[in-house]
Amino acid sequence: PPPPPPPPPPPPPPPPPPRQPPPPAAEPVSGLSATSTAASSLAASVASAAPPTAAPQPPLAEGEVAAAAVASESSPASPYELRCGEGAGSSQCYLPLDAASFSVRGREYFADGKKAPSARGASELLAVELFRAKSPVEAVGSRRSAPSHTLQQRTASPLASVFVVSLVIPAGSGGVLQLVLYFGVLAAAASGPAHQLLRAFTAPDTSDAWRNGRFKIIPGVEAGPWIVRKAVGNKSTPAILGKQLKQTFSSSPGVFEVAVDCNSSPAAGRIVSMVKSQARHLAVDLAFLIEPQSASELAERVLGCVRISHVSLANGLIPAYCGTEGEDE
């Protein structure tokens, strides 16, 4: 028999599926650029929500830098300090004054009798205290919590020493009111006849009699009732305090103090009583000087000055002194 026919060939394999085009390759991104991109997006969103920043300020001058540094320091304030006012109408405060607003003995005073506006004051008024006390606080500027120990922190001007004037005023309740003025004596003023007088005045071997014959006040009432202005004067009636009032002098390292008993003269007591009764209506100007009494000591110069502006002396507004042993008293 014939051989069987060969088997049919296997069917051809199905054609492969059509190839899909590959997706477009992404740009290579490093880790750093990815982080930067995210940060930029975040910054842009924050910037769009935040208010615009202020324009950069020009750098401070050298003196302004020093003043700013001083202002940033914390200066502990005594609880008895009056605030420093900001304008002529301020109340329950003190104001520094320009020494040139007071007329003093000129360079040829003993020849021509002429006065002239004072040169710049030899000190800077840096603190004022006002408090009630049962009796006068002695050496008030030398107590541990006194502002005299922090005056240099309150000014950019170097200080040579501290000069304190303490005015002791009788209070209606039988105690006293004490107004304490703290002047930082400027190192830049440490020359000339007025400085030589100050050195002599504060020297430990100077007699109280010499000091009593030299320490001068020029008072004035800038604002207030006519009768008070008439009694006090308008910076035209200087007075040597030691001729009428009892004064005491004390010192500690770097601090010299004059305490004036404003009720130790009947005439002065009447004026003080009038001023007290009208105090909240008054702006009282005071300048303190050491009087030159020979031609070689001229020209006269204001040591320190202040305006006490509309200060009510009501008990509720004036703190009571409560010094503790070893601290204030």
C-alpha positions as a printed Julia matrix, in Angstrom:
329×3 Matrix{Float64}:
  0.0     0.0     0.0
  1.12    3.55   -0.57
  2.65    5.46    2.36
  0.35    7.83    4.27
  0.59   11.5     3.32
  2.8    13.72    5.53
  1.04   15.74    8.23
  0.13   19.33    7.33
  2.58   22.0     8.47
  1.76   23.85   11.76
 -0.09   27.14   11.38
  2.1    30.24   11.48
  2.34   32.0    14.87
  0.01   34.97   15.37
  1.6    38.33   14.59
  2.9    40.23   17.67
  0.69   43.08   19.0
  1.61   46.49   17.68
  4.17   48.27   19.87
  2.91   51.33   21.81
  5.07   54.46   21.52
  7.08   54.92   24.75
  5.93   57.78   27.06
  8.03   60.94   26.77
 10.97   60.81   29.11
 10.79   63.27   32.05
 13.59   65.75   32.52
 16.13   64.41   34.96
 15.69   66.22   38.33
 18.35   66.05   40.96
 17.43   66.02   44.67
 18.77   69.58   45.13
 16.78   71.05   42.26
 13.63   69.25   43.41
 14.01   70.74   46.89
 14.65   74.19   45.43
 11.57   73.95   43.24
  9.36   73.04   46.22
 10.86   75.79   48.37
 10.36   78.34   45.62
  6.7    77.37   45.32
  6.22   77.63   49.1
  8.01   81.0    49.25
  5.91   82.34   46.41
  2.68   81.35   48.16
  3.82   82.86   51.46
  5.0    86.05   49.77
  1.65   86.46   48.06
 -0.16   86.28   51.43
  2.27   88.32   53.55
  2.13   92.13   53.73
  4.91   93.95   51.9
  8.03   94.49   53.97
  9.18   98.0    54.92
 11.9    99.61   52.93
 15.35   99.15   54.45
 16.39  102.0    56.76
 19.71  103.8    56.43
 22.33  102.88   59.03
 22.47  104.95   62.24
 25.19  107.48   62.76
 27.78  106.77   65.43
 26.11  108.91   68.1
 22.68  107.46   67.33
 24.06  103.93   67.67
 25.35  104.76   71.14
 22.02  106.27   72.14
 20.11  103.27   70.82
 22.37  100.9    72.74
 21.76  102.82   75.95
 18.01  102.89   75.36
 17.95   99.11   74.97
 19.43   98.57   78.42
 17.04   98.09   81.32
 17.28  100.92   83.82
 15.48  100.0    87.04
 13.25  102.9    88.05
 12.63  103.95   91.63
  8.93  103.6    92.61
  9.01  107.3    93.58
 10.12  108.67   90.21
  8.09  111.25   88.35
  7.75  110.58   84.66
  9.49  112.78   82.14
  6.85  114.73   80.19
  6.71  115.17   76.43
  5.47  118.73   75.99
  4.67  122.06   77.59
  1.13  120.99   78.53
  2.13  117.75   80.25
  0.96  117.18   83.83
  2.15  115.22   86.86
  5.66  115.16   85.42
  8.95  117.0    85.03
 10.54  118.46   81.92
 14.22  119.18   81.16
 14.94  122.81   80.29
 17.44  124.65   78.15
 19.92  126.44   80.43
 19.9   129.36   77.99
 16.38  130.24   79.19
 18.01  131.62   82.37
 20.05  134.84   82.46
 23.25  134.65   84.51
 26.25  136.84   85.28
 28.23  137.59   82.13
 32.02  137.61   81.68
 32.28  141.32   82.61
 29.54  141.34   85.22
 31.6   143.04   87.92
 32.49  145.81   85.47
 29.22  146.34   83.59
 26.58  144.5    85.66
 25.26  142.74   82.56
 23.74  139.3    82.45
 23.51  136.92   79.5
 21.83  133.6    78.68
 23.68  130.74   80.32
 25.93  128.5    78.28
 24.81  124.89   78.03
 24.17  123.44   81.49
 27.03  121.61   83.14
 24.79  118.6    83.76
 21.89  116.62   82.37
 18.7   116.11   84.38
 18.14  112.36   84.35
 15.68  111.56   87.14
 13.25  113.22   89.57
 11.69  111.63   92.63
  8.71  112.91   94.63
  7.36  111.16   97.73
  5.76  111.67  101.14
  7.65  110.75  104.29
  7.2   111.03  108.06
 10.48  112.92  108.29
 13.18  114.03  105.83
 15.12  111.16  104.25
 18.77  112.04  104.72
 21.37  111.29  102.05
 18.47  110.21   99.83
 20.64  110.12   96.72
 23.09  107.65   98.25
 20.62  104.95   99.24
 21.02  101.65   97.42
 17.84  101.95   95.31
 18.35  105.63   94.37
 18.34  106.57   90.67
 21.84  108.02   91.09
 23.27  104.51   90.59
 21.67  104.07   87.15
 22.08  107.54   85.64
 24.89  106.54   83.29
 22.59  103.92   81.75
 20.1   106.68   80.91
 22.34  108.82   78.73
 24.87  108.36   75.94
 26.95  111.24   77.36
 29.79  110.22   79.69
 29.19  111.43   83.25
 31.85  112.67   85.65
 29.68  112.56   88.8
 26.14  112.96   90.13
 24.79  116.12   91.79
 21.59  115.73   93.83
 19.29  118.52   95.05
 16.73  117.45   97.66
 13.98  119.98   98.44
 12.16  119.17  101.7
  8.67  120.7   101.75
  6.26  120.58  104.72
  3.14  118.46  104.17
 -0.25  119.22  105.66
 -0.4   115.89  107.47
  2.62  116.75  109.62
  5.15  114.87  107.53
  7.12  116.16  104.55
  7.13  116.06  100.79
 10.55  115.45   99.29
 11.38  116.51   95.73
 14.72  115.02   94.66
 16.49  116.1    91.45
 19.27  113.95   89.98
 21.74  115.73   87.69
 24.45  113.82   85.84
 27.48  116.13   85.66
 28.83  115.9    82.12
 32.44  114.87   81.63
 32.53  117.21   78.6
 31.86  120.17   80.94
 34.88  119.44   83.14
 36.71  122.67   82.34
 36.4   126.41   82.83
 35.63  128.62   85.85
 32.19  127.1    86.51
 33.71  123.62   86.75
 36.4   124.88   89.11
 33.65  126.3    91.33
 31.83  122.96   91.29
 35.01  121.13   92.27
 35.56  123.54   95.14
 31.91  123.23   96.23
 32.01  119.42   96.39
 35.53  119.11   97.87
 35.48  117.28  101.23
 37.45  120.01  103.01
 35.16  122.88  101.9
 33.25  124.47  104.78
 29.46  124.52  104.91
 29.62  128.29  105.45
 31.34  128.71  102.06
 28.76  126.48  100.4
 25.85  128.29  102.08
 27.11  131.56  100.64
 27.34  130.22   97.07
 24.47  127.85   96.3
 21.94  129.83   94.26
 18.47  129.23   92.85
 16.68  131.07   90.03
 12.93  130.34   90.26
 10.2   131.18   87.79
  6.55  130.34   87.12
  5.95  129.65   83.44
  2.22  129.03   83.85
 -0.1   129.72   86.75
 -2.15  132.33   88.62
 -0.82  135.89   88.59
 -0.5   136.1    92.38
  1.85  133.1    92.45
  3.9   134.44   89.54
  4.22  137.72   91.38
  5.38  136.04   94.61
  7.87  133.66   93.01
  9.16  135.9    90.23
  9.78  135.11   86.59
 13.42  134.03   86.54
 14.38  137.58   87.52
 14.99  137.15   91.27
 17.85  134.77   92.07
 18.46  133.89   95.69
 21.33  132.45   97.73
 19.49  129.65   99.5
 21.83  129.37  102.48
 21.11  132.95  103.56
 17.48  132.14  104.39
 17.12  128.37  104.52
 18.82  125.56  106.38
 20.93  123.37  104.12
 22.78  120.14  104.76
 25.47  118.57  102.57
 26.45  114.93  102.18
 28.51  112.84   99.79
 29.3   109.27   98.82
 31.6   108.01   96.06
 30.61  109.85   92.87
 27.55  111.51   94.44
 27.21  114.92   96.13
 23.91  116.04   97.67
 22.43  119.33   98.87
 19.29  119.07  101.03
 17.26  122.27  101.44
 14.67  122.7   104.23
 12.1   124.89  102.46
 10.21  125.65  105.69
 13.14  126.92  107.76
 12.35  130.57  106.95
  8.94  132.18  107.65
  9.05  134.18  104.41
 10.02  131.16  102.32
  7.41  129.09  104.14
  4.64  131.45  103.05
  5.72  131.27   99.4
  6.04  127.48   99.56
  2.55  127.23  101.08
  1.12  129.33   98.25
  2.86  127.25   95.61
  1.64  123.99   97.2
 -1.98  125.14   97.19
 -1.81  125.91   93.46
  0.66  123.21   92.4
 -1.6   121.41   89.93
 -2.13  124.69   88.08
  1.57  125.61   87.92
  4.55  125.01   85.7
  7.49  125.96   87.93
 11.0   126.44   86.51
 14.06  126.08   88.75
 17.75  126.56   87.97
 20.6   125.85   90.38
 24.02  127.51   90.24
 27.18  128.06   92.23
 27.58  131.82   92.31
 30.87  133.35   91.11
 31.93  136.15   93.46
 35.1   137.36   91.74
 36.02  138.31   88.18
 38.22  135.24   87.77
 35.19  132.96   88.44
 33.04  134.42   85.64
 31.1   133.69   83.51
 28.33  132.18   85.6
 26.81  128.96   84.3
 23.68  126.98   85.2
 24.57  123.74   86.95
 21.19  122.13   86.37
 17.58  123.13   85.7
 14.08  121.6    85.64
 10.4   122.36   85.1
  7.89  120.77   87.49
  4.71  120.65   85.42
  1.2   120.68   86.92
  1.9   118.22   89.74
 -1.01  117.57   92.07
  0.15  117.0    95.66
 -2.93  114.98   96.66
 -1.97  112.05   98.88
 -3.41  109.53   96.45
 -1.06  110.68   93.7
  2.17  110.98   95.72
  3.67  107.68   96.9
  4.62  107.22  100.54
  8.26  106.5   101.25
  8.65  103.03  102.77
 12.38  102.4   102.87
 13.53   99.25  104.59
 16.56   98.94  106.82
 19.67   98.23  104.81
 17.97   99.16  101.54
 16.47  102.66  101.45
 16.9   104.01  104.94
